[in-house]
Amino acid sequence: MMPDGEAHALRRYVHRRAHGLAFPEYYRYDGALGCWVASDAAEAIGRCDGRAFRQARRPGLPWCPWLGPDTRIASDHALQVFFELRAAEPQDWHRLLREVSRSPRRALRDWRRQGREAIARVRMQGAAESGIRLPSALAEEFRIPGRGMRSLKEA
């Protein structure tokens, strides 16, 4: 049984990716609103106007560009492989958002399984082709001194 927190983190991750909402690294306090508002590095550098700023990202700690300090989804290799295969175009994220909104737990389970299957296929293919070396004309061109991009380099 999977925890619901991970399924909801997946839904938030896909939602933010579909709408292009990067997690803000800085916040500033807005006195008129009485709350902290998302900001950017350029505004935070110019702190001379008296505004209070807070940096959300801490150097040296893991960071996800979409969920910030919550790196559960970004560090899951199976899910990231799935996203590489299924979300090649920006509009693909909207299709994934509809799917994960209907059933986050099922989407997490199925997408993780599909990612693991893709990793297993790549590993099997790599093991089967480990003894086979395909010739590459480009690699041969750069191997010979005096040819290719570094043609002035002497042997």
Residue frames as qw, qx, qy, qz and C-alpha x, y, z in Angstrom:
[[0.000, 0.888, 0.460, 0.000, 0.00, 0.00, 0.00],
 [0.448, 0.336, 0.004, 0.829, 1.42, 3.36, -1.05],
 [0.162, -0.512, -0.428, 0.727, 1.23, 6.45, 1.11],
 [0.279, 0.836, 0.468, 0.062, -1.20, 9.10, -0.09],
 [0.202, -0.853, 0.126, 0.464, 1.41, 11.82, 0.41],
 [0.378, -0.268, 0.654, 0.598, 3.50, 10.47, -2.43],
 [0.310, 0.523, 0.732, 0.306, 0.49, 10.24, -4.75],
 [0.031, 0.945, 0.292, -0.146, -0.47, 13.83, -3.98],
 [0.310, -0.671, 0.362, 0.567, 3.12, 14.96, -4.49],
 [0.400, 0.102, 0.738, 0.534, 2.97, 13.31, -7.92],
 [0.191, 0.781, 0.581, 0.126, -0.26, 15.16, -8.72],
 [0.139, -0.924, -0.012, 0.356, 1.26, 18.49, -7.63],
 [0.427, -0.398, 0.553, 0.595, 4.43, 17.76, -9.64],
 [0.348, 0.351, 0.729, 0.474, 2.49, 17.00, -12.85],
 [0.066, 0.899, 0.429, -0.062, 0.21, 20.01, -12.31],
 [0.231, -0.832, 0.175, 0.474, 3.17, 22.37, -11.92],
 [0.402, -0.184, 0.670, 0.597, 4.95, 20.86, -14.95],
 [0.309, 0.576, 0.705, 0.274, 1.78, 21.10, -17.09],
 [0.028, 0.957, 0.287, 0.017, 1.32, 24.78, -16.26],
 [0.567, 0.507, -0.164, 0.628, 5.04, 25.70, -16.21],
 [0.413, -0.852, 0.041, -0.319, 4.98, 26.77, -12.55],
 [0.604, 0.277, -0.565, 0.489, 8.48, 26.56, -11.16],
 [0.597, -0.653, -0.406, 0.230, 8.81, 26.55, -7.37],
 [0.089, 0.928, -0.122, 0.339, 9.92, 30.00, -6.18],
 [0.720, 0.058, -0.429, 0.543, 13.34, 30.17, -4.59],
 [0.167, 0.039, -0.331, 0.928, 12.68, 33.51, -2.87],
 [0.183, -0.747, -0.634, -0.084, 9.79, 35.11, -1.01],
 [0.133, 0.244, -0.181, 0.943, 9.17, 38.70, -0.01],
 [0.060, -0.517, -0.725, 0.451, 6.85, 40.00, 2.64],
 [0.020, -0.460, -0.396, -0.794, 4.07, 42.17, 1.25],
 [0.016, -0.146, -0.575, 0.805, 2.76, 44.45, 4.00],
 [0.459, 0.050, -0.143, -0.875, -0.36, 45.43, 2.03],
 [0.733, -0.057, -0.579, -0.354, -1.42, 41.80, 1.73],
 [0.576, -0.562, 0.444, -0.394, 0.03, 40.75, 5.06],
 [0.955, -0.045, 0.294, 0.011, 1.67, 37.60, 3.71],
 [0.382, -0.463, 0.624, 0.501, 4.73, 36.24, 1.94],
 [0.695, 0.648, 0.066, -0.305, 4.64, 36.47, -1.87],
 [0.864, 0.101, 0.296, 0.394, 6.77, 34.56, -4.41],
 [0.056, 0.920, -0.241, -0.303, 9.74, 36.49, -5.71],
 [0.883, 0.398, -0.078, 0.236, 12.81, 35.91, -7.86],
 [0.741, -0.230, -0.057, 0.628, 16.55, 36.26, -7.45],
 [0.308, 0.445, 0.155, 0.826, 16.72, 39.58, -9.32],
 [0.354, -0.761, -0.182, -0.512, 14.22, 41.20, -6.96],
 [0.800, -0.556, -0.162, 0.157, 15.84, 39.66, -3.89],
 [0.667, 0.094, -0.054, 0.737, 19.25, 41.06, -4.83],
 [0.057, 0.491, 0.053, 0.868, 17.87, 44.62, -4.78],
 [0.469, -0.537, -0.669, 0.212, 16.95, 44.54, -1.08],
 [0.259, 0.022, -0.201, 0.944, 17.65, 48.23, -0.61],
 [0.311, -0.433, -0.325, -0.781, 13.94, 49.13, -0.71],
 [0.315, -0.307, 0.563, -0.699, 13.43, 47.80, 2.83],
 [0.858, -0.055, -0.223, -0.460, 11.41, 44.71, 1.95],
 [0.547, -0.420, 0.709, -0.150, 11.98, 41.56, 3.94],
 [0.695, 0.375, -0.528, -0.313, 13.10, 38.61, 1.80],
 [0.726, -0.319, 0.590, -0.154, 13.35, 34.93, 2.59],
 [0.364, 0.452, -0.744, -0.332, 15.30, 32.37, 0.56],
 [0.910, -0.087, 0.136, -0.382, 13.46, 29.04, 0.28],
 [0.907, 0.299, -0.261, 0.144, 16.30, 27.13, -1.36],
 [0.557, -0.752, 0.343, 0.082, 19.16, 26.18, 0.90],
 [0.443, 0.668, -0.593, -0.078, 22.59, 25.62, -0.68],
 [0.028, 0.366, -0.917, 0.159, 23.77, 22.04, -0.42],
 [0.512, 0.154, 0.731, -0.423, 20.31, 20.55, 0.08],
 [0.247, 0.241, 0.827, 0.444, 18.43, 18.69, -2.68],
 [0.274, 0.460, 0.149, -0.831, 16.01, 20.83, -4.69],
 [0.395, 0.422, 0.773, 0.262, 13.31, 20.03, -7.21],
 [0.053, 0.021, 0.222, 0.973, 12.56, 22.84, -9.67],
 [0.384, -0.376, -0.558, -0.632, 8.83, 21.99, -9.52],
 [0.664, -0.589, -0.449, -0.106, 8.22, 20.99, -5.87],
 [0.145, -0.849, 0.329, -0.387, 11.08, 22.79, -4.14],
 [0.189, -0.538, 0.771, -0.283, 12.46, 20.97, -1.11],
 [0.821, 0.041, 0.486, -0.297, 10.16, 17.96, -1.69],
 [0.226, 0.563, -0.692, -0.392, 12.33, 15.76, -3.94],
 [0.657, -0.003, 0.727, -0.197, 10.39, 12.50, -3.70],
 [0.754, 0.579, 0.281, -0.132, 9.23, 12.59, -7.31],
 [0.354, 0.857, -0.366, -0.074, 12.38, 14.12, -8.79],
 [0.167, -0.572, 0.801, -0.054, 14.59, 11.46, -7.16],
 [0.782, 0.111, 0.578, -0.204, 12.42, 8.52, -8.25],
 [0.114, -0.375, 0.710, 0.585, 14.29, 7.09, -11.26],
 [0.257, 0.329, 0.892, 0.175, 11.39, 4.97, -12.48],
 [0.203, 0.821, 0.450, -0.288, 9.04, 7.96, -12.61],
 [0.008, -0.754, 0.284, 0.592, 11.62, 10.17, -14.30],
 [0.203, -0.114, 0.847, 0.478, 12.19, 7.51, -16.98],
 [0.247, 0.590, 0.769, -0.016, 8.42, 7.32, -17.49],
 [0.115, 0.868, 0.166, -0.453, 8.25, 11.10, -17.90],
 [0.128, -0.529, 0.572, 0.614, 11.11, 11.08, -20.40],
 [0.187, 0.116, 0.902, 0.372, 9.26, 8.51, -22.49],
 [0.078, 0.634, 0.768, 0.044, 5.67, 9.78, -22.17],
 [0.021, -0.924, -0.248, 0.289, 6.05, 13.55, -21.83],
 [0.606, 0.066, 0.304, 0.732, 8.28, 14.49, -24.74],
 [0.077, 0.515, 0.314, 0.794, 6.10, 17.48, -25.72],
 [0.081, -0.100, 0.427, -0.895, 4.71, 20.19, -23.42],
 [0.642, -0.127, -0.159, -0.739, 1.10, 19.26, -24.23],
 [0.651, -0.032, -0.758, 0.007, 1.75, 15.70, -23.02],
 [0.131, 0.038, -0.673, 0.727, 1.85, 17.00, -19.45],
 [0.503, -0.043, 0.098, -0.857, -1.82, 18.03, -19.71],
 [0.780, -0.007, -0.535, -0.325, -2.78, 14.47, -20.70],
 [0.514, 0.023, -0.745, 0.424, -0.80, 13.14, -17.74],
 [0.141, -0.108, 0.416, -0.892, -2.48, 15.72, -15.49],
 [0.704, -0.101, -0.189, -0.678, -5.94, 14.46, -16.43],
 [0.773, 0.007, -0.634, -0.015, -4.84, 10.91, -15.71],
 [0.381, 0.041, -0.667, 0.639, -3.24, 11.68, -12.35],
 [0.315, -0.167, 0.211, -0.910, -6.18, 13.88, -11.29],
 [0.767, -0.146, -0.393, -0.486, -8.62, 10.99, -11.78],
 [0.926, -0.365, -0.093, 0.003, -6.67, 8.55, -9.64],
 [0.034, 0.860, -0.491, 0.137, -3.33, 9.67, -8.15],
 [0.626, -0.420, 0.652, -0.083, -2.54, 6.36, -6.45],
 [0.861, 0.312, 0.398, 0.054, -3.21, 4.30, -9.57],
 [0.487, 0.852, -0.152, 0.119, -1.18, 6.72, -11.70],
 [0.236, -0.767, 0.588, -0.103, 1.74, 6.49, -9.27],
 [0.757, -0.162, 0.633, -0.029, 1.62, 2.69, -9.28],
 [0.797, 0.511, 0.313, 0.077, 1.22, 2.32, -13.06],
 [0.346, 0.905, -0.225, 0.103, 3.75, 4.99, -14.03],
 [0.366, -0.682, 0.631, -0.049, 6.36, 3.64, -11.65],
 [0.815, 0.037, 0.577, 0.028, 5.80, 0.13, -13.05],
 [0.691, 0.701, 0.142, 0.106, 6.14, 1.36, -16.64],
 [0.067, 0.906, -0.410, 0.085, 9.32, 3.22, -15.74],
 [0.577, -0.456, 0.677, -0.013, 10.82, 0.10, -14.14],
 [0.834, 0.326, 0.440, 0.057, 9.90, -1.94, -17.21],
 [0.492, 0.859, -0.103, 0.099, 11.64, 0.57, -19.47],
 [0.205, -0.783, 0.582, -0.070, 14.76, 0.48, -17.28],
 [0.750, -0.160, 0.642, -0.004, 14.74, -3.34, -17.35],
 [0.779, 0.575, 0.242, 0.065, 14.42, -3.36, -21.17],
 [0.265, 0.902, -0.324, 0.104, 17.35, -0.99, -21.54],
 [0.438, -0.603, 0.663, -0.069, 19.48, -3.09, -19.18],
 [0.829, 0.113, 0.547, 0.023, 18.61, -6.30, -21.06],
 [0.648, 0.754, 0.059, 0.091, 19.38, -4.66, -24.38],
 [0.013, 0.878, -0.468, 0.097, 22.68, -3.33, -23.06],
 [0.621, -0.387, 0.681, -0.029, 23.65, -6.77, -21.75],
 [0.832, 0.358, 0.422, 0.040, 22.76, -8.41, -25.06],
 [0.557, 0.802, -0.014, 0.216, 24.77, -5.90, -27.09],
 [0.457, -0.825, 0.290, 0.161, 27.77, -5.67, -24.75],
 [0.686, -0.203, 0.552, 0.429, 29.91, -7.82, -27.03],
 [0.517, 0.612, 0.457, 0.387, 28.83, -6.09, -30.23],
 [0.229, -0.573, 0.035, 0.786, 30.63, -2.91, -31.24],
 [0.513, 0.758, 0.398, 0.052, 28.99, -0.90, -33.96],
 [0.542, 0.075, 0.174, 0.819, 31.32, 0.99, -36.27],
 [0.024, 0.910, 0.290, -0.296, 31.08, 4.75, -36.19],
 [0.596, 0.554, 0.140, 0.564, 32.47, 6.83, -39.02],
 [0.120, -0.920, 0.050, -0.370, 32.51, 9.91, -36.80],
 [0.730, -0.635, 0.241, 0.079, 34.52, 8.18, -34.07],
 [0.837, 0.112, 0.252, 0.472, 37.04, 6.96, -36.65],
 [0.351, 0.792, 0.087, 0.492, 37.41, 10.48, -38.04],
 [0.306, -0.888, 0.198, -0.281, 38.31, 11.91, -34.64],
 [0.895, -0.357, 0.195, 0.182, 40.61, 8.99, -33.81],
 [0.752, 0.322, 0.144, 0.556, 43.03, 9.80, -36.63],
 [0.324, -0.626, -0.040, 0.708, 45.38, 12.74, -35.86],
 [0.125, -0.205, 0.421, 0.875, 45.11, 15.66, -38.26],
 [0.208, -0.354, -0.696, -0.589, 41.40, 15.14, -39.00],
 [0.342, -0.655, -0.669, 0.077, 38.18, 16.29, -37.38],
 [0.174, -0.957, -0.191, -0.129, 37.66, 19.30, -35.15],
 [0.474, -0.789, 0.304, 0.247, 41.19, 19.28, -33.73],
 [0.854, 0.473, 0.065, 0.210, 42.91, 18.95, -37.06],
 [0.242, 0.843, -0.351, 0.327, 45.76, 21.28, -36.04],
 [0.670, -0.592, 0.423, -0.147, 46.68, 19.09, -33.10],
 [0.410, 0.548, -0.724, -0.083, 49.77, 17.05, -33.77],
 [0.918, -0.150, -0.346, -0.123, 50.01, 13.35, -33.04]]
